[in-house]
Amino acid sequence: MTDTRPLPEPPGYGYDPSPRPGTQRAALVIHTIADVAAAFLGLWIALYLLEANHANVFVGFVEGVADTLAWWSQDIFTMDTENLRVLLNYGLPAVIYLVVGHGIAMRLRRF
C-alpha cells in the first residue's frame, strides 16, 4: 500500500491566513472613527428632535461636531418640515460613515 496523503508544505510557501497586527489595528481605528462619527450625528438628530436647549454647552458642542461631520450634506434635502430636514441631512452622512468605515475595516481585516 502506498501513502496517498499530501506532503506538508514547507514554511513560507502559500497563503498565510494569520492577520497582521498593524492591519488589524488600522481596521479597528477606522471602524471606531466611523462609529463615533455616526454616534455624534445620531445624538444631534435625537437632541434636535427632542427639542433640547440650544443654549446648553453640551448641546452646542454636539451640534458643532455634527455640523463639522455633515458639512458636505447640508441642504441636500430641503423639506418644509424642519424635523424631517434635520433627520435626512444628518442621517444620510451617519449611514454613509457607517457603511464606508465598516466596509474599509472589513476589507483591511481580510489582508
C-alpha positions in Angstrom: 0.0 0.0 0.0 1.2 3.5 -0.8 0.6 6.5 1.3 -1.7 9.0 -0.6 -1.7 11.8 1.9 -0.4 15.1 0.5 3.1 16.2 1.7 3.1 19.1 4.1 4.1 22.5 2.5 7.5 23.9 3.5 7.3 27.0 5.7 7.0 30.2 3.7 5.0 28.8 0.8 1.4 29.5 0.0 -1.0 31.9 1.6 -0.5 32.8 5.3 -4.0 33.3 6.8 -2.8 34.8 10.0 -3.7 38.5 10.2 -1.0 41.2 10.5 -1.2 43.2 13.8 -0.8 46.6 12.1 -3.6 45.9 9.7 -5.9 44.7 12.4 -5.2 47.9 14.4 -5.8 50.1 11.4 -9.1 48.3 10.8 -10.1 48.8 14.4 -9.2 52.5 14.3 -11.2 53.1 11.1 -14.2 51.1 12.5 -14.1 53.1 15.7 -13.9 56.5 14.0 -16.8 55.7 11.8 -18.8 54.6 14.8 -18.0 57.8 16.8 -18.9 60.0 13.8 -22.2 58.2 13.4 -22.9 58.4 17.1 -22.4 62.2 17.2 -24.7 62.6 14.2 -27.3 60.4 15.7 -27.0 62.2 19.0 -27.6 65.5 17.3 -30.6 64.2 15.5 -32.1 62.9 18.8 -31.3 66.2 20.6 -32.9 68.2 17.8 -36.0 66.1 17.6 -36.4 66.2 21.4 -36.1 70.0 21.3 -33.0 70.2 23.5 -32.0 73.6 24.9 -29.6 75.1 22.2 -28.1 77.4 24.9 -26.7 74.4 26.7 -23.0 73.9 26.3 -23.2 70.1 25.7 -26.0 70.6 23.0 -23.9 73.3 21.4 -20.8 71.1 21.3 -22.8 68.1 19.8 -24.3 70.5 17.2 -20.9 71.9 16.3 -19.4 68.4 15.9 -22.4 67.2 13.8 -22.2 70.3 11.6 -18.5 69.6 11.0 -19.1 66.0 10.2 -22.1 66.7 7.9 -20.8 69.9 6.2 -20.9 68.2 2.8 -24.5 67.1 3.1 -26.1 70.3 4.4 -29.2 71.2 2.5 -29.2 68.2 0.2 -32.8 67.8 1.3 -34.9 70.9 1.6 -38.2 69.9 3.2 -41.0 72.0 4.6 -40.9 70.1 7.8 -37.7 71.1 9.7 -37.6 67.8 11.7 -37.6 65.7 8.6 -34.9 68.0 7.0 -32.6 67.6 10.0 -33.2 63.8 10.1 -32.3 63.4 6.4 -29.4 65.9 6.2 -27.7 64.4 9.3 -28.9 60.8 9.0 -27.5 60.4 5.4 -23.9 61.1 6.4 -24.3 58.9 9.5 -25.3 56.0 7.4 -22.6 56.7 4.8 -19.9 56.9 7.5 -21.0 53.6 8.9 -21.2 51.8 5.6 -17.9 53.2 4.3 -16.0 52.9 7.6 -17.1 49.3 8.3 -16.5 48.4 4.6 -12.9 49.6 4.7 -12.3 48.0 8.1 -13.7 44.7 6.8 -11.5 44.9 3.7 -8.4 45.6 5.8 -9.2 42.6 8.1 -9.0 40.3 5.1 -5.4 41.2 4.3 
